Amino acid sequence: MGREVSESCIDGLLTEMVSSYCNRFDANKPELAGRRIEAIGYQVGHQLAERYTMERPRFSDHLEAIKFICKDFWSEVFKKQIDNLKTNHRGTFVLQDNKFRWLARMSVDTSIESVDLSQDPSALAENKATQAMGVHLYFPCGIIRGALSNLGIPCAVSADISNLPACSFVVRIKA
């Protein structure tokens, strides 16, 4: 039987990692914090892909590897499959998760520290909340990039939050 970790432990670990990098280690450099969090995710994804593909033959093309990520890999990591996969057949894939587990139970303090009368306060609060949620997506972006790298597919991964807890991951294969 495989080893598992409580979901609440993973949630707590992710929250503390993001908090540590954003508020302590790299408080004045948010882009550096994001790169470091993504690098940790990359290592995790690389190792998980190694574990989950140990008994499998190598994938013959990019689409086959992406389908593995959407079905088998996502099921192992998030206990469900990706809800939707889209591609332009030119190296860009969009993985849609309509209830991304790591965003589903998050709450964000939407209090506004300084009010700018020229902007709508509710829009400011929403933007702040989206930015806070976005920082938590560096880690899963790294996991996806690391897993695909292990499968021999160099790529760039970004995330988009359209309406919570839905999340889209955009994978761009490097030529």
Disulfide bonds with the S-S distance in Angstrom:
none
